[in-house]
Amino acid sequence: EETIDDAVAALNLAKKQAGVNPKKVFLYGHSLGGMLAPRIAIAVPDLAGMIIAAGPARKLTDIIVDQNHYFFNQSKDTTAALKAQFDEAIVNLNKSRITELKDIKPDSILTGLPAAYWVDLNKMDQVALAKSSKAQIYIAQGGMDFQVGQKDFDLWVESLKGKKNVTTKFYPTLDHFFIEQTEMGNPSQYQ
């Protein structure tokens, strides 16, 4: 509901616009949108292609855990209090790895999001969906991206190797927003 429904509606609307060739409409998905792009493409079967920019190939929880490790290491704070806070954050994040609701109410909040949201994301295999797509796929990743890193790009490349409809490009000096950087970033760069 948050991303997919609106994207499908926008793509279908774009195809109906004057001057638009409906057979040449592409989806651009960035970050979470890139992760969901293969799923969105299934809902718009005549899509010409998709651009996955800084899109996670792994589960969202894995990405958030990596981000927390990065921030912890960047803080240079070696106090036991910060380490305990970090460890607690990881324990809480791991609660979002659910794939079934079981006794949890769908709207119960886990790590800031409803449980049903986590179940939906965790059941999805965006790489397998991309692999099954006939549409053109362009995957772009920045080397200075501390939010979604080269690990995900490498997973996309390895998993989609040999598919003629896939092009990948790694930009060593670009960050999560594809802005040139001289070093690995941090949230203050977004200001």
C-alpha positions in Angstrom: 0.0 0.0 0.0 2.8 2.4 0.8 4.8 2.0 -2.4 3.5 -0.5 -4.8 -0.1 0.6 -5.3 0.9 4.2 -6.0 3.7 3.2 -8.3 1.4 0.9 -10.3 -1.2 3.7 -10.6 1.5 6.2 -11.7 2.9 3.8 -14.4 -0.5 3.1 -15.8 -1.3 6.8 -15.8 2.0 7.6 -17.5 1.3 5.1 -20.3 -2.0 7.0 -21.1 -0.4 10.5 -21.4 -0.3 12.2 -24.8 3.1 11.8 -26.4 4.1 8.8 -24.3 4.8 5.6 -26.1 3.2 3.1 -23.7 5.6 0.4 -24.7 8.6 2.4 -23.6 7.7 3.3 -20.0 10.3 2.5 -17.4 10.2 2.4 -13.6 12.8 4.1 -11.6 13.1 2.7 -8.1 15.6 4.2 -5.5 16.5 2.4 -2.3 13.3 0.8 -0.9 11.7 1.6 -4.3 14.6 -0.2 -6.0 14.1 -3.2 -3.7 10.4 -3.2 -4.7 10.9 -2.5 -8.4 10.8 -6.1 -9.5 7.6 -6.6 -7.5 6.0 -3.5 -9.0 7.1 -4.6 -12.5 5.0 -7.8 -12.1 1.9 -5.7 -11.5 2.6 -3.8 -14.8 3.5 -6.7 -17.1 4.0 -4.5 -20.3 6.6 -2.3 -18.6 9.6 -1.7 -20.8 12.1 -1.9 -18.0 13.2 -0.9 -14.5 16.1 1.0 -13.1 17.1 -0.2 -9.6 19.2 2.5 -8.0 20.8 1.7 -4.7 18.2 -1.1 -4.2 18.7 -3.7 -1.5 19.1 -7.3 -2.7 18.9 -8.5 0.9 16.2 -8.2 3.5 15.5 -4.7 4.9 16.4 -5.8 8.4 19.9 -6.9 7.2 20.3 -3.4 5.6 19.3 -1.7 8.8 21.5 -3.9 11.0 24.5 -3.0 8.7 23.6 0.7 8.9 23.6 0.5 12.7 27.0 -1.3 12.7 28.3 1.5 10.5 27.0 4.3 12.7 28.3 2.5 15.8 31.8 2.2 14.3 31.7 5.8 13.1 30.8 7.2 16.5 34.2 6.3 18.0 32.3 6.0 21.3 33.7 2.9 23.1 31.7 3.3 26.3 29.8 0.3 27.7 26.6 2.4 27.7 26.7 2.9 23.9 27.6 -0.7 23.3 24.7 -1.8 25.4 22.4 0.6 23.5 23.7 -0.8 20.2 23.2 -4.4 21.3 19.6 -3.6 22.4 18.9 -2.0 19.1 20.1 -5.1 17.2 18.0 -7.4 19.4 14.9 -5.2 18.6 15.8 -5.1 14.9 15.9 -8.9 14.8 12.3 -9.0 16.0 11.4 -7.7 12.5 12.6 -10.8 10.8 9.1 -12.4 11.0 7.6 -14.2 8.0 4.2 -15.1 9.7 2.0 -13.1 12.1 1.1 -16.1 14.2 -0.1 -14.5 17.5 1.0 -11.0 16.5 -1.7 -8.5 15.4 -1.0 -7.2 11.9 -0.9 -3.6 13.1 1.5 -4.3 16.1 4.5 -2.1 15.7 7.9 -3.8 15.4 10.9 -1.5 14.9 8.7 1.4 13.9 6.6 -0.5 11.3 3.5 -2.7 11.4 4.1 -6.4 11.8 2.2 -7.1 8.6 4.6 -4.8 6.7 7.6 -6.8 7.9 5.9 -10.1 7.0 5.2 -8.8 3.5 8.7 -7.5 2.9 10.4 -10.6 4.5 8.4 -13.0 2.2 9.5 -11.2 -0.9 12.6 -12.3 -2.9 13.3 -9.3 -5.1 16.3 -10.9 -6.7 14.2 -14.0 -7.8 11.5 -11.6 -9.1 14.1 -9.7 -11.1 15.5 -12.9 -12.4 12.1 -13.9 -13.8 11.5 -10.6 -15.5 11.7 -10.2 -19.2 11.8 -6.4 -19.0 15.1 -4.5 -19.3 16.8 -4.0 -15.9 19.5 -1.4 -15.1 21.1 -1.7 -11.7 23.2 1.2 -10.4 25.1 1.5 -7.1 27.3 4.1 -5.6 30.6 3.0 -3.9 30.3 5.7 -1.2 26.8 4.6 -0.2 26.7 3.8 3.5 23.0 2.9 3.4 22.9 0.2 0.7 26.4 -1.0 0.0 28.4 -2.9 -2.5 27.4 -6.2 -0.9 23.9 -5.7 -2.3 25.2 -4.7 -5.7 27.4 -7.8 -5.8 24.4 -10.0 -5.0 22.4 -8.4 -7.8 25.3 -8.9 -10.2 26.0 -12.5 -9.2 22.4 -13.6 -9.2 21.5 -12.0 -12.5 24.7 -13.0 -14.3 24.2 -14.1 -17.9 20.8 -12.5 -18.3 20.8 -10.5 -21.5 18.2 -8.0 -20.3 20.3 -6.9 -17.3 22.9 -4.1 -17.2 24.8 -3.2 -14.0 26.9 -0.2 -13.2 29.0 0.5 -10.1 29.9 4.2 -9.5 32.8 4.2 -7.0 32.6 7.9 -6.0 28.8 8.3 -5.7 26.8 8.1 -2.5 23.2 6.8 -1.8 21.8 9.8 -3.7 24.3 9.4 -6.5 26.1 12.6 -5.5 29.9 12.7 -5.9 31.8 12.2 -2.6 35.4 11.9 -1.6 34.8 9.6 1.4 32.2 7.2 2.7 29.3 9.2 3.8 27.2 10.0 6.9 23.7 11.5 7.3 25.1 15.1 7.6 26.0 15.0 3.9 22.3 15.0 3.1 22.0 18.5 4.7 
